[in-house]
Amino acid sequence: MANTLRGLLDGQTIRIDNHHIGVQNVWDDRYDIHLHKKINNGNICYDIKIRLKYEQDENALGVLPARIRNEVKKAASDSERLKNFYMNVYKYLTDNYGWDGNEEEERKIINNIATAFDIAPDNLIQVIDAKTKKRNVIQMLRHNDVSYHVSFNYAKRCVYIGQFQLGNMTGVSKNAQKRWAETLERNLPDILTASDRKAVLNRIQISGIGDKVIDKTLDAIERIYGDKLDCHFR
C-alpha cells in the first residue's frame, strides 16, 4: 500500500509545534492532529485538523482546496499508519520533546518521521544560525530521487517536514529545480551562518534560476531556519 502520509508533503511543508505553549487555537490532541501546512510554490498556508479517533469532519475540510482536502482524507483513511504517526511523531513532539537541542531526542524523532513517511534519512546538517544564534539541525531525506527535509527550528520551537523546495518553482524546469535543490543543500551551512544570506545566494549561478526564485528562496530560509514568522494561515 502506498504511503498516504507522504502525500501531505507533495510540494508542501508541514509544521508541528508545541501546542501547549502560548497557542491560542488549541485543539484537543487526544483526538486531533493539528498541522500547519504551506504550499511551497506560493505564500498560501492552511491549518489542518486530522481526526484520529473519529471520521474526518467534512465541514472542517470544506474550506480547503480539493487537492489538499483529498490528501487529508487519504491520510485519515489509513488509521493504523495515522495512529503510528500520532504516537511516535506528533504526540512525542507536542507532549514530550524537550526543545533543548538534545541529540538523542533528535535522532529518535528523525527516525520516527522517516519511518512514518517511508523516506530514507540521508545527509545531516548542523549549524548555528547567524541571526538567532540557535542551533539548527536539518536532516535530509530521499525517496525516488525526491528530496525532503526535517528541520528543527529551536528559535521558534517547531519542526518542519516537507519536500525540499526552497523558493517558488512555478515555471522552472524540472532539471533546474533539481540542480537548485542539490546546490542549496551543499551550501546550506554557508547560507545559514552568513550575515548576508542573499549575497551567498546571489553567488550561486544555476541556469534557469533568476532573481525571483532567489528572493523566494531567501524568504523560505528565513521562515524555516530563521526567526521570520510563517505566513497567515487560512
Contacts in CASP RR format, 6 or more apart in sequence:
PFRMAT RR
TARGET T0000
AUTHOR 0000-0000-0000
METHOD contacts of the structure
MODEL  1
MANTLRGLLDGQTIRIDNHHIGVQNVWDDRYDIHLHKKINNGNICYDIKI
RLKYEQDENALGVLPARIRNEVKKAASDSERLKNFYMNVYKYLTDNYGWD
GNEEEERKIINNIATAFDIAPDNLIQVIDAKTKKRNVIQMLRHNDVSYHV
SFNYAKRCVYIGQFQLGNMTGVSKNAQKRWAETLERNLPDILTASDRKAV
LNRIQISGIGDKVIDKTLDAIERIYGDKLDCHFR
1 78 0 8 1.000
3 81 0 8 1.000
3 117 0 8 1.000
3 118 0 8 1.000
4 74 0 8 1.000
4 75 0 8 1.000
4 77 0 8 1.000
4 78 0 8 1.000
4 81 0 8 1.000
5 75 0 8 1.000
5 78 0 8 1.000
5 81 0 8 1.000
5 82 0 8 1.000
5 85 0 8 1.000
5 116 0 8 1.000
5 117 0 8 1.000
6 117 0 8 1.000
6 118 0 8 1.000
6 119 0 8 1.000
6 143 0 8 1.000
7 71 0 8 1.000
7 74 0 8 1.000
7 75 0 8 1.000
8 14 0 8 1.000
8 35 0 8 1.000
8 37 0 8 1.000
8 71 0 8 1.000
8 72 0 8 1.000
8 75 0 8 1.000
9 117 0 8 1.000
9 148 0 8 1.000
9 161 0 8 1.000
9 162 0 8 1.000
9 163 0 8 1.000
10 71 0 8 1.000
10 163 0 8 1.000
11 39 0 8 1.000
11 40 0 8 1.000
11 41 0 8 1.000
11 162 0 8 1.000
11 163 0 8 1.000
11 165 0 8 1.000
12 37 0 8 1.000
12 38 0 8 1.000
12 39 0 8 1.000
12 40 0 8 1.000
12 162 0 8 1.000
12 163 0 8 1.000
13 37 0 8 1.000
13 38 0 8 1.000
13 40 0 8 1.000
13 160 0 8 1.000
13 161 0 8 1.000
13 162 0 8 1.000
13 163 0 8 1.000
13 224 0 8 1.000
14 35 0 8 1.000
14 36 0 8 1.000
14 37 0 8 1.000
14 38 0 8 1.000
14 48 0 8 1.000
14 160 0 8 1.000
14 161 0 8 1.000
14 162 0 8 1.000
15 35 0 8 1.000
15 36 0 8 1.000
15 37 0 8 1.000
15 38 0 8 1.000
15 158 0 8 1.000
15 159 0 8 1.000
15 160 0 8 1.000
15 161 0 8 1.000
15 230 0 8 1.000
16 35 0 8 1.000
16 36 0 8 1.000
16 89 0 8 1.000
16 90 0 8 1.000
16 93 0 8 1.000
16 94 0 8 1.000
16 158 0 8 1.000
16 159 0 8 1.000
16 161 0 8 1.000
17 23 0 8 1.000
17 36 0 8 1.000
17 93 0 8 1.000
17 94 0 8 1.000
17 156 0 8 1.000
17 157 0 8 1.000
17 158 0 8 1.000
17 159 0 8 1.000
18 93 0 8 1.000
18 94 0 8 1.000
18 97 0 8 1.000
18 99 0 8 1.000
18 157 0 8 1.000
18 158 0 8 1.000
19 26 0 8 1.000
19 27 0 8 1.000
19 29 0 8 1.000
19 34 0 8 1.000
19 94 0 8 1.000
20 26 0 8 1.000
20 94 0 8 1.000
20 95 0 8 1.000
21 157 0 8 1.000
25 34 0 8 1.000
25 47 0 8 1.000
27 34 0 8 1.000
27 49 0 8 1.000
29 90 0 8 1.000
29 91 0 8 1.000
29 94 0 8 1.000
29 95 0 8 1.000
30 53 0 8 1.000
31 51 0 8 1.000
31 52 0 8 1.000
31 53 0 8 1.000
31 54 0 8 1.000
32 49 0 8 1.000
32 50 0 8 1.000
32 51 0 8 1.000
32 52 0 8 1.000
33 48 0 8 1.000
33 49 0 8 1.000
33 50 0 8 1.000
33 52 0 8 1.000
33 82 0 8 1.000
33 85 0 8 1.000
33 86 0 8 1.000
33 90 0 8 1.000
34 47 0 8 1.000
34 48 0 8 1.000
34 49 0 8 1.000
35 47 0 8 1.000
35 48 0 8 1.000
35 50 0 8 1.000
36 45 0 8 1.000
36 46 0 8 1.000
36 47 0 8 1.000
36 48 0 8 1.000
36 230 0 8 1.000
36 233 0 8 1.000
37 45 0 8 1.000
37 46 0 8 1.000
37 47 0 8 1.000
37 48 0 8 1.000
37 68 0 8 1.000
38 44 0 8 1.000
38 45 0 8 1.000
38 46 0 8 1.000
38 230 0 8 1.000
38 231 0 8 1.000
39 45 0 8 1.000
40 163 0 8 1.000
40 165 0 8 1.000
40 166 0 8 1.000
40 167 0 8 1.000
40 168 0 8 1.000
40 169 0 8 1.000
40 220 0 8 1.000
41 165 0 8 1.000
41 167 0 8 1.000
41 168 0 8 1.000
41 169 0 8 1.000
41 170 0 8 1.000
42 168 0 8 1.000
42 170 0 8 1.000
42 216 0 8 1.000
43 231 0 8 1.000
44 231 0 8 1.000
44 234 0 8 1.000
45 230 0 8 1.000
45 231 0 8 1.000
45 232 0 8 1.000
45 233 0 8 1.000
45 234 0 8 1.000
46 64 0 8 1.000
46 68 0 8 1.000
46 233 0 8 1.000
46 234 0 8 1.000
47 233 0 8 1.000
47 234 0 8 1.000
48 64 0 8 1.000
48 68 0 8 1.000
48 72 0 8 1.000
49 57 0 8 1.000
49 60 0 8 1.000
50 56 0 8 1.000
50 72 0 8 1.000
50 75 0 8 1.000
50 76 0 8 1.000
50 82 0 8 1.000
51 57 0 8 1.000
51 76 0 8 1.000
52 82 0 8 1.000
52 83 0 8 1.000
52 86 0 8 1.000
55 76 0 8 1.000
56 72 0 8 1.000
56 73 0 8 1.000
56 76 0 8 1.000
61 69 0 8 1.000
61 72 0 8 1.000
61 73 0 8 1.000
62 69 0 8 1.000
63 234 0 8 1.000
64 72 0 8 1.000
75 82 0 8 1.000
76 82 0 8 1.000
81 116 0 8 1.000
84 115 0 8 1.000
84 116 0 8 1.000
85 116 0 8 1.000
88 112 0 8 1.000
88 115 0 8 1.000
88 116 0 8 1.000
89 109 0 8 1.000
89 112 0 8 1.000
89 113 0 8 1.000
89 116 0 8 1.000
92 108 0 8 1.000
92 109 0 8 1.000
92 112 0 8 1.000
93 109 0 8 1.000
93 159 0 8 1.000
97 105 0 8 1.000
97 109 0 8 1.000
98 105 0 8 1.000
99 154 0 8 1.000
99 157 0 8 1.000
100 154 0 8 1.000
101 135 0 8 1.000
101 137 0 8 1.000
101 152 0 8 1.000
101 154 0 8 1.000
106 137 0 8 1.000
106 152 0 8 1.000
109 150 0 8 1.000
109 159 0 8 1.000
110 121 0 8 1.000
110 139 0 8 1.000
110 150 0 8 1.000
111 121 0 8 1.000
113 119 0 8 1.000
113 150 0 8 1.000
113 161 0 8 1.000
114 120 0 8 1.000
114 121 0 8 1.000
114 141 0 8 1.000
114 150 0 8 1.000
117 141 0 8 1.000
117 143 0 8 1.000
117 148 0 8 1.000
117 161 0 8 1.000
118 143 0 8 1.000
119 141 0 8 1.000
119 142 0 8 1.000
119 143 0 8 1.000
119 148 0 8 1.000
120 141 0 8 1.000
120 142 0 8 1.000
120 143 0 8 1.000
121 139 0 8 1.000
121 140 0 8 1.000
121 141 0 8 1.000
122 139 0 8 1.000
122 140 0 8 1.000
122 141 0 8 1.000
122 142 0 8 1.000
123 139 0 8 1.000
123 140 0 8 1.000
123 185 0 8 1.000
124 137 0 8 1.000
124 138 0 8 1.000
124 139 0 8 1.000
124 140 0 8 1.000
125 136 0 8 1.000
125 137 0 8 1.000
125 138 0 8 1.000
125 139 0 8 1.000
125 140 0 8 1.000
125 185 0 8 1.000
125 188 0 8 1.000
125 189 0 8 1.000
126 135 0 8 1.000
126 136 0 8 1.000
126 137 0 8 1.000
126 138 0 8 1.000
127 135 0 8 1.000
127 136 0 8 1.000
127 188 0 8 1.000
127 189 0 8 1.000
127 192 0 8 1.000
127 193 0 8 1.000
128 134 0 8 1.000
128 135 0 8 1.000
128 136 0 8 1.000
128 193 0 8 1.000
129 135 0 8 1.000
129 136 0 8 1.000
129 155 0 8 1.000
129 192 0 8 1.000
129 193 0 8 1.000
129 225 0 8 1.000
129 226 0 8 1.000
130 192 0 8 1.000
130 193 0 8 1.000
130 194 0 8 1.000
130 195 0 8 1.000
130 197 0 8 1.000
131 226 0 8 1.000
131 227 0 8 1.000
132 154 0 8 1.000
132 155 0 8 1.000
132 226 0 8 1.000
132 227 0 8 1.000
134 153 0 8 1.000
134 154 0 8 1.000
134 155 0 8 1.000
135 154 0 8 1.000
136 151 0 8 1.000
136 152 0 8 1.000
136 153 0 8 1.000
136 154 0 8 1.000
136 192 0 8 1.000
136 225 0 8 1.000
136 226 0 8 1.000
137 151 0 8 1.000
137 152 0 8 1.000
138 149 0 8 1.000
138 150 0 8 1.000
138 151 0 8 1.000
138 152 0 8 1.000
138 188 0 8 1.000
138 225 0 8 1.000
139 149 0 8 1.000
139 150 0 8 1.000
139 151 0 8 1.000
140 147 0 8 1.000
140 148 0 8 1.000
140 149 0 8 1.000
140 164 0 8 1.000
140 185 0 8 1.000
141 147 0 8 1.000
141 148 0 8 1.000
141 149 0 8 1.000
141 150 0 8 1.000
142 148 0 8 1.000
146 163 0 8 1.000
147 163 0 8 1.000
147 164 0 8 1.000
147 181 0 8 1.000
147 182 0 8 1.000
147 185 0 8 1.000
148 161 0 8 1.000
148 162 0 8 1.000
148 163 0 8 1.000
148 164 0 8 1.000
149 160 0 8 1.000
149 161 0 8 1.000
149 162 0 8 1.000
149 164 0 8 1.000
150 159 0 8 1.000
150 160 0 8 1.000
150 161 0 8 1.000
150 162 0 8 1.000
151 159 0 8 1.000
151 160 0 8 1.000
151 161 0 8 1.000
151 224 0 8 1.000
151 225 0 8 1.000
152 159 0 8 1.000
153 159 0 8 1.000
153 160 0 8 1.000
153 224 0 8 1.000
153 225 0 8 1.000
153 226 0 8 1.000
155 226 0 8 1.000
155 227 0 8 1.000
156 226 0 8 1.000
156 227 0 8 1.000
160 224 0 8 1.000
164 181 0 8 1.000
164 184 0 8 1.000
164 185 0 8 1.000
165 177 0 8 1.000
165 181 0 8 1.000
166 181 0 8 1.000
166 184 0 8 1.000
166 216 0 8 1.000
166 217 0 8 1.000
166 220 0 8 1.000
166 221 0 8 1.000
166 224 0 8 1.000
167 213 0 8 1.000
167 216 0 8 1.000
167 217 0 8 1.000
167 219 0 8 1.000
167 220 0 8 1.000
168 212 0 8 1.000
168 213 0 8 1.000
168 216 0 8 1.000
169 177 0 8 1.000
169 180 0 8 1.000
169 213 0 8 1.000
172 180 0 8 1.000
172 208 0 8 1.000
172 209 0 8 1.000
172 213 0 8 1.000
173 208 0 8 1.000
176 206 0 8 1.000
176 207 0 8 1.000
176 208 0 8 1.000
176 209 0 8 1.000
179 206 0 8 1.000
179 207 0 8 1.000
180 206 0 8 1.000
180 209 0 8 1.000
180 213 0 8 1.000
180 217 0 8 1.000
183 204 0 8 1.000
183 206 0 8 1.000
184 191 0 8 1.000
184 204 0 8 1.000
184 217 0 8 1.000
187 200 0 8 1.000
187 204 0 8 1.000
190 200 0 8 1.000
191 197 0 8 1.000
191 200 0 8 1.000
191 201 0 8 1.000
191 221 0 8 1.000
192 221 0 8 1.000
192 225 0 8 1.000
194 200 0 8 1.000
197 218 0 8 1.000
197 221 0 8 1.000
197 222 0 8 1.000
198 214 0 8 1.000
198 218 0 8 1.000
201 214 0 8 1.000
201 217 0 8 1.000
201 218 0 8 1.000
202 214 0 8 1.000
219 228 0 8 1.000
222 228 0 8 1.000
223 229 0 8 1.000
223 230 0 8 1.000
223 231 0 8 1.000
END
